């Protein structure tokens, strides 16, 4: 096991670093994965595979008590007695505990969000299905043990849910038929090659019980929960600010943060208009977008289009000294497995930090279904236009999430591998979309075949940036009212008019933001990294080296940018 058994260790007499190391191991073993065994499976710790989260109110109270007790243990350590790296990890761990307590005691999604239960249990089976980390019969037996516990979870949901926001119940109802279908078709398909007759017989029973329980839960939500779903999804300014401080170590006042978001939005809108005018002065930016949507590979060439991007990106990264790529092994490009197609167009699926039996990273791409109409196929393929194929590949693979995964063995601690700041993880991948083009990728001879294609690639990158800018502004305004409160319809309009998104995308993005309140982290992280780079460059002058900067950033792990700033600049200067 990667995380050592803490009970066999003895505290060293010489103080802080050893004490903290002992406690951090204890936290992951006795609290973090104990209360979130699905996260244990995802991380590659398969002793958790047969366990399922206890969703009862009593378990929530036990978790709260355990977190508060552990917070006191950490507070007894003097962080000034720690070396620099453990001192940073100390703050990350303490913030993680406080962020968890904020979610359980203040946000209280377990009382407000019915989808927490139905999608949560589905994900617990999905993480056993998605990777062949063990023989199929072994994984099937683990899935059976989790499935046995699922009907009770949905009973606890009925007890816990008080007065959810109507939008949360509507989202859960929208999802429920797909979840039922997942257990009816995708789960049996994933285990179809199993050959243990006893396990298959048990699975038939547990899977049928899960299907019945989900159908019953859906009926209950529709007839009982929906009519009394009168709660408010808004977090409020205080909770929003605390969550941002705990999760991302960002304490910028919300009105200032909103100004930063609007400034980036307007900057990207102006750049979009400038590039669109260069392509064709007679067309509006929206007309250029519509034309861009028609420029995509044929469906049967889509996987090859992404594969061609890998070679092009790797070649550019190496020739332009962008970042060290720790391995020559490319991600395995494949069609998205059936049980993931309803929820993702493209994704990177790397193994968890402690996975030892399945070391492939899968770049999954969802292709149109063969029985779709020509019109539906065309509309779907617009999401893979010449601009988005480039930005998606850069974001997910090179030098985005896949390169992050390749660096993971060099991360300095378990804390930096498991507790990730989204401003780092998603901020890096989003930063790469712009950085690669700024460094010359996507130009003729470097990822593009002509000046016109280069400009269309830039438009695709800017459209993605505007989507993230719209999340930034809408998240703050919907949840806090700072800058003027946005209703759900007003937020949808904002994504269309200011974020340059199609109406269906705007609706999905707004729904996401009602629960994922901090989804400003893409743009926020990108801007933090850009400022850090500028500050390091100003300090180093002619000695500045972009590859060295990116390597130094990457080896800090998934820490908040504030932590990385201190490690690289040796000061506490502001992140923005």
C-alpha positions in Angstrom: 0.0 0.0 0.0 1.4 3.4 -0.9 0.1 5.1 2.2 1.9 3.4 5.0 0.1 2.0 8.0 0.3 4.8 10.5 -0.4 2.6 13.5 2.9 0.9 13.1 4.8 4.2 13.3 6.2 5.9 16.3 6.4 9.7 16.7 9.9 11.0 16.5 11.0 12.9 19.5 12.5 15.7 17.5 9.4 17.5 16.5 7.3 19.0 13.8 8.1 17.5 10.5 7.8 13.9 11.8 4.7 14.7 13.7 3.1 16.3 10.7 4.1 13.4 8.4 2.5 10.9 10.9 -0.7 13.0 11.1 -1.1 13.5 7.4 -0.9 9.7 6.8 -3.4 9.2 9.6 -5.8 11.7 8.0 -5.8 9.9 4.6 -6.2 6.5 6.1 -8.6 7.2 9.0 -10.7 10.0 7.6 -10.3 11.0 4.0 -10.7 7.6 2.3 -12.6 6.1 5.1 -15.5 8.4 4.5 -15.0 8.5 0.7 -14.1 4.9 -0.4 -15.1 5.7 -4.0 -12.2 8.3 -4.0 -10.0 5.5 -2.7 -10.9 3.3 -5.7 -10.2 6.2 -8.0 -6.8 6.9 -6.4 -5.8 3.3 -6.9 -6.2 2.1 -3.3 -8.3 -1.0 -4.0 -8.8 -2.1 -0.4 -11.7 0.3 -0.5 -13.4 -1.3 -3.6 -16.1 -3.2 -1.7 -17.0 -0.2 0.5 -19.6 2.4 -0.3 -20.1 5.8 1.3 -22.5 5.9 4.2 -24.9 8.7 3.3 -26.8 8.7 6.5 -27.2 11.9 8.6 -25.5 9.9 11.5 -22.4 9.3 9.2 -22.3 13.0 8.3 -22.2 13.9 12.0 -19.4 11.3 12.6 -17.4 12.8 9.7 -17.9 16.3 11.1 -16.7 15.1 14.5 -13.7 13.4 13.1 -12.7 16.4 11.0 -13.0 18.7 14.0 -11.0 16.4 16.2 -8.3 16.2 13.5 -8.3 20.0 13.0 -7.5 20.3 16.7 -4.6 17.9 16.3 -3.2 19.9 13.4 -3.7 23.2 15.3 -1.5 21.8 18.1 1.5 21.8 15.6 3.4 25.0 15.3 3.8 25.5 11.5 6.8 27.7 12.0 8.6 24.6 13.3 8.2 22.9 9.9 10.5 23.0 6.9 9.2 25.1 4.0 7.5 22.2 2.0 5.8 20.5 4.9 4.7 23.9 6.2 2.9 24.5 2.8 1.4 21.0 3.0 0.2 21.8 6.5 -1.7 24.7 5.3 -3.2 22.7 2.3 -4.3 20.0 4.7 -5.8 22.4 7.3 -7.7 24.2 4.5 -9.0 20.9 3.1 -10.4 20.0 6.5 -12.0 23.4 6.9 -13.4 23.3 3.4 -14.9 19.9 4.1 -16.5 21.2 7.2 -17.9 24.2 5.3 -19.5 21.9 2.8 -21.0 19.5 5.4 -22.2 22.1 8.0 -23.0 25.2 5.9 -23.5 24.3 2.2 -25.2 21.1 3.3 -25.5 19.5 -0.1 -26.4 16.2 1.6 -29.7 18.0 2.7 -30.2 20.0 -0.6 -29.1 18.0 -3.6 -30.9 14.8 -4.6 -28.5 14.2 -7.4 -25.7 13.7 -4.8 -27.2 10.3 -4.0 -28.3 8.9 -7.4 -25.3 10.1 -9.4 -23.0 9.5 -6.4 -23.8 5.7 -6.2 -23.6 5.5 -10.0 -20.1 6.9 -10.0 -19.1 4.4 -7.3 -19.8 1.6 -9.8 -18.4 3.5 -12.7 -14.9 3.8 -11.1 -14.8 0.0 -10.8 -15.8 -0.5 -14.4 -13.7 2.2 -16.1 -10.2 0.7 -15.6 -9.0 -2.9 -16.0 -6.9 -2.7 -12.8 -7.9 -6.3 -11.8 -9.4 -9.3 -13.6 -13.1 -8.7 -14.5 -14.4 -11.3 -12.0 -12.5 -9.5 -9.1 -14.0 -6.2 -10.1 -17.4 -7.7 -10.6 -17.4 -9.0 -7.0 -16.4 -5.5 -5.7 -19.3 -4.0 -7.8 -21.7 -6.5 -6.3 -20.7 -5.5 -2.7 -21.3 -1.8 -3.6 -24.6 -2.5 -5.3 -25.8 -4.4 -2.2 -25.6 -1.1 -0.3 -27.1 1.3 -2.9 -30.8 0.8 -2.1 -30.1 1.9 1.5 -28.4 5.0 0.2 -31.6 6.0 -1.6 -33.6 5.4 1.6 -31.2 7.8 3.4 -31.8 10.4 0.7 -35.5 10.4 1.5 -34.7 11.0 5.2 -32.0 13.7 4.6 -33.4 15.9 1.8 -35.3 18.8 3.4 -36.2 21.6 1.0 -33.9 21.4 -2.0 -33.6 24.2 -4.6 -36.1 23.4 -7.4 -33.3 23.5 -10.0 -31.4 20.7 -8.1 -34.4 18.4 -8.1 -35.1 19.2 -11.7 -31.5 18.3 -12.6 -31.7 15.0 -10.6 -34.9 14.1 -12.4 -33.4 14.9 -15.8 -30.5 12.5 -14.9 -32.4 9.6 -13.4 -33.5 7.9 -16.6 -30.0 7.9 -17.9 -28.8 6.4 -14.6 -31.4 3.7 -14.8 -30.3 3.0 -18.3 -26.7 2.9 -17.2 -27.4 0.0 -14.8 -29.7 -1.7 -17.3 -27.3 -1.7 -20.2 -23.8 -0.4 -19.5 -23.0 -2.1 -16.2 -23.9 -5.6 -17.5 -22.0 -4.9 -20.7 -18.9 -3.8 -18.8 -18.9 -7.2 -16.9 -20.1 -9.3 -19.8 -16.8 -11.2 -20.0 -17.0 -12.4 -16.4 -17.0 -16.2 -16.0 -17.7 -16.7 -12.3 -21.2 -18.2 -12.3 -21.9 -17.5 -8.7 -20.8 -13.9 -9.0 -22.9 -13.5 -12.2 -26.0 -14.8 -10.3 -25.4 -12.5 -7.4 -24.9 -9.6 -9.8 -28.2 -10.2 -11.6 -30.0 -9.8 -8.2 -28.1 -6.8 -6.9 -28.2 -5.0 -10.3 -32.0 -5.5 -10.6 -32.4 -4.2 -7.0 -30.4 -1.1 -7.9 -32.6 -0.5 -11.0 -35.7 -0.8 -9.0 -34.4 1.5 -6.2 -33.4 4.2 -8.8 -36.8 4.0 -10.5 -38.5 4.3 -7.1 -36.3 7.2 -6.2 -37.2 9.0 -9.4 -40.9 8.5 -8.8 -40.5 9.8 -5.2 -38.6 12.9 -6.4 -41.3 13.7 -9.0 -44.3 13.2 -6.7 -43.0 14.1 -3.3 -39.8 16.0 -3.4 -40.3 18.3 -6.4 -43.5 20.0 -5.0 -41.6 20.9 -1.9 -38.4 21.9 -3.5 -38.4 25.6 -2.5 -34.9 26.0 -1.2 -32.2 28.5 -2.5 -29.1 27.3 -4.3 -27.2 30.5 -3.6 -24.2 30.2 -1.3 -24.0 33.8 -0.3 -20.9 36.0 -0.2 -19.5 34.7 3.1 -19.7 31.0 2.2 -18.4 31.7 -1.3 -15.4 33.7 0.0 -14.6 31.1 2.6 -14.8 28.2 0.1 -12.5 30.1 -2.3 -10.0 30.8 0.5 -10.0 27.1 1.7 -10.0 25.4 -1.7 -7.8 27.8 -3.8 -6.1 30.0 -1.2 -7.6 33.1 -2.9 -8.8 35.8 -0.6 -9.4 38.7 -3.1 -12.6 40.6 -2.2 -15.5 39.5 -4.4 -16.1 42.9 -6.0 -12.4 43.1 -7.0 -12.5 39.5 -8.3 -15.6 40.3 -10.4 -13.7 43.3 -12.0 -10.9 40.9 -12.9 -13.3 38.5 -14.5 -15.0 41.3 -16.5 -11.7 42.7 -17.6 -10.6 39.3 -19.0 -14.0 38.8 -20.7 -13.8 42.2 -22.5 -10.2 41.6 -23.5 -11.1 38.3 -25.1 -14.2 39.7 -26.8 -12.1 42.5 -28.3 -9.5 40.0 -29.5 -12.2 37.7 -31.0 -13.6 40.7 -32.9 -10.1 41.6 -34.1 -9.2 38.1 -35.4 -12.7 37.6 -37.0 -12.3 40.9 -38.9 -8.9 39.8 -40.2 -10.5 36.6 -41.5 -13.3 38.4 -43.3 -14.2 42.1 -42.7 -17.6 41.6 -44.1 -18.8 39.1 -41.5 -19.8 39.5 -37.9 -18.0 37.5 -35.2 -21.1 35.3 -34.9 -21.1 34.5 -38.6 -17.4 33.5 -38.4 -18.4 31.2 -35.5 -21.1 29.6 -37.6 -18.6 29.0 -40.4 -16.1 27.5 -37.9 -18.7 25.0 -36.8 -18.8 23.5 -40.3 -15.0 22.9 -40.4 -14.5 19.5 -38.7 -13.1 16.1 -39.6 -15.4 13.4 -40.9 -16.6 11.2 -38.0 -14.5 8.3 -39.1 -11.4 10.5 -39.2 -11.9 12.1 -35.8 -9.7 9.8 -33.7 -6.9 10.1 -36.3 -7.3 13.9 -36.2 -6.5 13.8 -32.4 -3.7 11.4 -32.9 -2.2 13.6 -35.5 -2.4 16.5 -33.0 -0.3 14.5 -30.5 2.7 14.2 -32.8 2.4 17.9 -33.8 2.0 19.1 -30.2 4.9 16.9 -28.9 7.1 18.1 -31.7 6.3 21.7 -31.0 6.8 21.4 -27.2 10.2 19.8 -27.7 11.5 22.1 -30.5 10.3 25.2 -28.7 11.3 24.0 -25.2 7.9 24.5 -23.6 8.0 21.8 -20.8 9.8 18.5 -20.1 7.6 15.6 -21.1 8.7 12.8 -18.7 7.7 9.9 -20.9 7.5 9.1 -24.6 4.4 7.0 -24.1 1.4 8.7 -25.6 -2.1 8.4 -24.1 -4.1 5.5 -25.6 -6.6 7.2 -27.9 -9.9 5.3 -28.1 -13.6 5.7 -28.7 -15.3 6.5 -25.4 -16.6 3.4 -23.7 -20.4 3.0 -23.9 -21.0 3.7 -20.3 -19.4 7.2 -20.6 -20.8 8.4 -23.9 -23.9 10.1 -22.5 -21.8 12.4 -20.3 -18.6 13.3 -22.1 -17.4 14.3 -25.6 -13.7 14.0 -24.8 -11.8 13.2 -21.6 -8.5 12.2 -20.2 -8.7 9.2 -17.9 -5.3 8.7 -16.2 -4.9 6.1 -13.4 -4.9 7.4 -9.8 -1.7 8.3 -8.1 -1.4 5.0 -6.3 -2.5 2.7 -9.1 0.0 0.0 -9.8 -1.9 -2.5 -12.0 -3.3 -0.3 -14.8 -0.8 2.4 -15.9 -2.4 3.4 -19.2 -4.0 6.8 -19.6 -7.0 6.9 -21.9 -7.9 9.8 -24.1 -11.5 9.1 -24.8 -13.4 10.6 -27.7 -17.1 10.1 -28.2 -18.0 9.5 -31.9 -21.5 10.0 -33.4 -23.7 6.9 -33.2 -24.1 5.1 -36.5 -27.9 5.3 -36.4 -28.0 9.1 -36.0 -29.5 11.3 -38.8 -27.1 13.3 -41.0 -28.3 16.5 -39.3 -27.8 15.3 -35.8 -24.3 14.0 -36.7 -23.4 17.4 -38.3 -24.6 19.3 -35.3 -22.6 17.0 -33.0 -19.4 17.2 -35.0 -19.5 21.0 -34.8 -18.1 20.5 -31.3 -15.0 19.1 -32.9 -14.3 22.0 -35.3 -10.7 22.9 -36.3 -10.4 25.3 -33.3 -11.8 23.0 -30.6 -9.9 19.9 -31.8 -6.7 21.9 -31.1 -7.8 23.5 -27.8 -9.3 20.2 -26.6 -6.1 18.2 -27.4 -3.9 20.8 -25.8 -6.1 21.0 -22.7 -6.5 17.2 -22.2 -3.2 15.9 -23.5 -0.2 18.0 -24.5 0.8 19.9 -22.4 -2.4 19.8 -20.3 -3.8 17.1 -18.1 -1.8 14.2 -19.6 1.5 15.9 -19.0 0.3 16.7 -15.4 -0.3 13.0 -15.0 3.2 12.2 -16.3 4.8 14.5 -13.7 2.7 13.0 -10.8 5.4 10.6 -9.6 7.7 13.6 -8.9 5.1 15.4 -6.8 6.7 15.9 -3.4 4.0 14.4 -1.1 0.8 12.5 -0.9 -1.0 15.7 0.0 0.1 17.3 -3.3 -1.0 14.2 -5.2 -4.5 13.7 -3.6 -5.7 17.2 -2.6 -5.8 19.3 -5.7 -6.6 22.9 -6.2 -8.7 23.4 -9.3 -7.0 26.7 -10.0 -3.9 24.6 -10.5 -5.3 21.6 -12.3 -7.9 23.2 -14.6 -6.0 26.6 -14.5 -3.0 24.9 -16.0 -4.9 23.1 -18.7 -6.7 26.3 -19.6 -3.5 28.4 -19.5 -1.9 25.9 -22.0 -4.7 26.6 -24.6 -3.6 30.2 -24.8 0.1 29.7 -24.0 0.7 27.2 -26.8 -0.8 29.6 -29.4 1.1 32.6 -28.0 4.3 30.6 -28.3 3.6 30.0 -32.0 1.7 26.7 -32.1 -1.2 26.8 -34.5 0.7 28.9 -37.1 1.4 27.7 -40.6 3.9 24.9 -40.4 3.3 24.5 -36.7 -0.1 22.9 -36.4 -1.9 24.9 -39.1 -1.7 24.6 -42.9 -2.5 28.3 -43.7 -2.8 31.8 -42.2 -6.6 31.4 -42.4 -6.5 28.1 -40.5 -4.3 29.7 -37.9 -6.8 32.5 -37.3 -9.7 30.0 -37.1 -7.7 28.0 -34.5 -7.2 31.2 -32.5 -11.0 31.9 -32.7 -11.7 28.5 -31.3 -9.3 29.1 -28.4 -10.9 32.5 -27.7 -14.4 31.0 -27.7 -13.3 28.5 -25.1 -11.8 31.4 -23.1 -15.0 33.3 -23.3 -16.9 30.3 -22.0 -14.6 30.2 -19.0 -14.9 34.0 -18.5 -18.7 33.7 -18.5 -18.5 31.0 -15.8 -16.3 33.3 -13.8 -18.8 36.2 -13.8 -22.0 34.1 -13.6 -20.7 32.0 -10.7 -20.0 35.1 -8.5 -23.2 37.0 -9.5 -25.6 34.0 -9.2 -24.3 33.0 -5.8 -23.4 36.2 -4.1 -25.3 39.0 -5.8 -22.1 41.0 -6.1 -22.3 43.1 -9.3 -26.1 42.5 -9.4 -27.8 39.2 -8.8 -28.3 36.9 -11.9 -31.3 34.8 -12.1 -31.1 31.5 -13.9 -32.6 32.9 -17.2 -30.4 35.9 -16.9 -27.3 33.7 -16.5 -28.3 31.7 -19.6 -28.6 35.0 -21.6 -25.2 36.0 -20.3 -23.5 32.9 -21.6 -25.1 33.4 -25.0 -24.5 37.2 -25.4 -21.3 37.7 -23.5 -19.8 34.2 -23.6 -20.5 33.5 -27.3 -22.1 30.2 -26.6 -25.1 28.4 -28.2 -28.3 28.4 -26.2 -28.1 24.6 -25.3 -24.6 25.1 -24.0 -25.7 28.1 -22.0 -28.5 26.1 -20.3 -26.1 23.3 -19.3 -23.5 25.8 -18.1 -26.0 27.7 -15.9 -27.3 24.5 -14.4 -23.8 23.4 -13.6 -23.1 26.7 -11.9 -26.0 26.4 -9.5 -24.1 23.6 -7.7 -20.5 24.1 -8.9 -20.3 27.6 -7.5 -16.6 28.1 -7.8 -16.3 27.2 -11.5 -14.5 30.5 -12.0 -11.3 28.4 -11.3 -10.4 27.9 -15.0 -9.9 31.5 -15.7 -8.8 32.4 -12.2 -6.1 29.8 -12.3 -5.0 30.8 -15.8 -4.6 34.4 -14.7 -2.7 33.4 -11.6 -0.3 31.4 -13.7 0.2 34.2 -16.2 1.0 36.6 -13.4 3.4 34.2 -11.7 5.2 33.7 -15.0 5.4 37.5 -15.5 6.7 38.0 -12.0 9.3 35.2 -12.3 10.4 36.7 -15.6 10.7 40.2 -14.1 12.8 38.8 -11.3 15.1 36.6 -13.5 15.4 39.0 -16.5 17.5 37.6 -19.3 18.0 34.3 -17.4 14.3 33.5 -17.6 13.6 30.2 -19.3 10.0 29.2 -20.2 10.7 25.4 -20.0 12.4 25.8 -16.6 9.4 27.9 -15.3 6.9 25.2 -16.5 9.0 22.4 -15.0 9.4 24.2 -11.7 5.6 24.8 -11.6 4.8 21.2 -12.4 7.0 19.6 -9.8 5.1 21.5 -7.1 2.2 19.1 -7.6 -1.5 20.2 -7.4 -0.9 22.9 -4.8 -2.7 26.2 -4.9 -0.8 28.8 -6.9 -0.2 30.8 -3.8 1.9 28.0 -2.4 3.8 27.6 -5.7 4.4 31.4 -5.8 6.1 31.2 -2.4 8.3 28.3 -3.5 9.3 30.0 -6.8 9.5 33.6 -5.7 10.3 33.2 -2.0 7.8 35.8 -1.0 4.1 36.3 -0.2 3.2 38.6 -3.1 -0.4 38.6 -4.2 -1.6 35.9 -6.7 -3.4 38.6 -8.8 
